[in-house]
Amino acid sequence: MKWVQAGDPRRADMKDILNLKIKRRESFRPFAPSILREHVAGWFETDDDVPFMMQVYPVRLDKRALIPAVTHVDGSGRLQTVTRATNPRYYALIEAFRVLTGVPMLLNTSLNENEPVVCRPQEALDCFLRTRMDLLVMGDWVVQRQ
């Protein structure tokens, strides 16, 4: 199972929110855009498959202001392409966000609080309980703060 934290890439304050509530890391460290594969060329200066956030590409100049939370200071993004075949739940989440907002991506970062990346459900729940995360989704389970 892949564990990620997702957020709204349109919000300029999203990096600060994640760092304050969960990540507790330096403000200059970037977050990545997870984008639906078929929309890559419209938002980035590439049309490659990049499933593992291993490469950085320029965000198209006309799109940078629309996704400030995932656009680095140099105008690039360390993107992750998402397909329905390889990750159907994450794809469906991003697609639902696209339908609502017109933006076919989410901010993506590893699920952890300045520690090794979460690998098991118990670690995810522990991270949720000790941070100020709003919501935790694990498969069909949703944990939400009251």
N, C-alpha and C positions, 0 to 999 in steps of 0.2 A: 504494500500500500504506500502511495506517495503522500506525504504530509506537507501541506502548504498553508500559508496565511494569505488571504486575498483581501484586496481593498479596491476602492474606486480610484482609477488612475487619473481622473479629471480633477481631483481635489489637490490643490497645491499644498494643503496642510496634512495630507494623508501620511507622508513620511514622518512628520513630527508626531502625529497621533500614534502610529505604530511604535515609534521609538519610545514615547512616553509610557504607553500602556503595556507594551510587551517586550520589544527587542532590547531596549536600554543600551543602545550602541551609538557610535559617533554619527552626527547628522549628515556628514558628507558621504557616507556609504550608500550606494544606490540600491534601489529596488527594481525588480525586473517586470516587464510586461509579458503576460501570457496572452497570446493572441490566436484567434481562430485562423488556421492555416490559410484558408481561402481569402483572407483579408490582409495578408502580410504586405503585398506590393502596394496597396493603397495607403499604408501607414509608414513603411520603412523603405529605405533605398536598397532593397533586396527582394527577392522572391524565393528564398531558400527555405528548406525544411531545417529547423533548428530546435529539436525537441528537448535539449538538455541545458539551456541557458549557458552555453559555452562560447557564444560569439556575440560581438557587439556590432551593431549596424546603425548608421545615421537614421534618425526619425525624419520623415519628410518635413521640410521647412514649414509647410502650411498646416501641419498637424501638431507641431511641438507645443503650442500654447493650449491645445485641447487635452493633452495628457502630461501635465507637469510633474505628477508624482512618479512617473517612470521615465522621464526624459532627463538624462544626466546633464551636467553643466556644459558639456561639449556638444550637446544636441544628439547624443546617441542613446541607444537602449540595448540592454543585454537580453534579447528576446528569447522567448520560448514559444514555439508553435504547438498548437493543440489541435488534434484531429478527433473526429467522432470515433474512429476505429480504435485508436490507441488509448483514449481516456474519455469514455462516453459521459460520465457524470460531470467532469470538469468542463467538457465541451458544452454540455447542456446548461451549466451555470453561466458560462461566458456568453452563450447564445441568448439566454434570457436577459442578461445585462445589455447586450447589443440591441435587442428588441426594445427595451425600455429607454436606452440612452443614445443609440446610434454609434456607440463605441464598442468595437468587437474584441475587447481585451479587459483584463483585470490586472491590478498590481499583484505580483507574486513574490513571496519570500519564504524561506524555509520556516517550518514551525519549530521554534525554539526561543528561549529567553537567554541569549548570551551564553549558551551551553551547547553540547552536542545536539544535533538535529534529532527530533522526535522520531522514533522508529516503531513504537508499540502503542496500542490504545491507552494503557495505563500512563505512559509518559505524556501523551496528549492531554489526558484529563488532569494530570499533575500540573502541567504547564498552564492549562486553563484556570485552575484553582489558585495558583500563586501569582498570576498576572491579572490585568484588568481587561482581558479579552472579553468581547461582548457575546460571542457565540462560537460554539464548537460543533462541527458536523463531522460525524464518523459513520460512513455508510448511510444507513437509514436512521441513525440516531442523531438528535439535535439536543444540545445542552445549551441553555440560555440563562443568563443572570436575571434574577428577579428584581 
